[in-house]
Amino acid sequence: MDRPGNKLIGRRRLYLCTPLVANFESFLENVIRGGVDMVQLRDKSLSDKELIATAQVAKKVCKGFNVPFIINDRPDIALYVDADGVHIGQDDIPASLCRKILGTKKIVGLSTHAKEEFDASINEPIDYISAGPVVQTPTKPGRMGTGTDYIKYVAAKSKMPWFLTGNVNPETISDYLNSGARRFVVVRYLTQSKSPEQDATNLVNLLESYR
C-alpha cells in the first residue's frame, strides 16, 4: 500500500505527545531543540476553541523547526489548522474517513494494543502505528499494559513505521530497544520535566549510543 505520509515521518524517532502545559510555546521549542522530531497535541480537557488556539501555537513552532505536527482524534481541526496529520485510537472515527477528510499527503496514525489490532491495521490507509502502552500509564486510565511480547510481535511483522508507547524514559528505553523498538512516543518524562531540553537530549543520546 502506498503511504504518502511516510515521507514526512522519515527517520523520526522521538515523538512527543503532549497536553497544553505551562509556557507551552517555549516548552515545545526546548524539547525540539533537545531532539524531539515529531509532536502530537492530545488534550481531552480543552474546548474546541481552546484546542484550535493551542494547535495554532504548536503548528507555528513545529513548522519553524520542520517537525511534523499531529492532532489527536480530530481530523476536522487538523484540516482547519493545516496540521501535518491526525492520530486516532481504536474507538475513534475510521482511518478511511480521516484519509477522506485530510487527503493523501497528510499523516494518519493509529493506536494498536494487541496482535489482532496490529493485523487489522495492515490494510488501513495509515502511515504509522503506535504499539502499547507496554505498561499501564496515567495517560491511558483503565488500559492494561501490553507487555513486551506484543512489541516483539510488531517489530517482527511491521512493514510501516511504528512507535512504542508506555513510560518511555532513560530507565526503560534500553529494554524497549532490546525488544525491537526504534521509535518512541514520550509523554510524562518530558511534559513533567523541569529541564525538558536536557531530558530530550538524554533520550536521544541513549538512542545514539544503542546504534
Helices and strands as residue ranges (DSSP letters): H 6-9, E 14-18, H 24-34, E 38-41, H 48-65, E 69-72, H 75-81, E 85-88, H 95-102, E 107-112, H 115-121, E 128-131, H 148-157, E 162-164, H 173-178, E 184-186, H 188-191, H 196-210
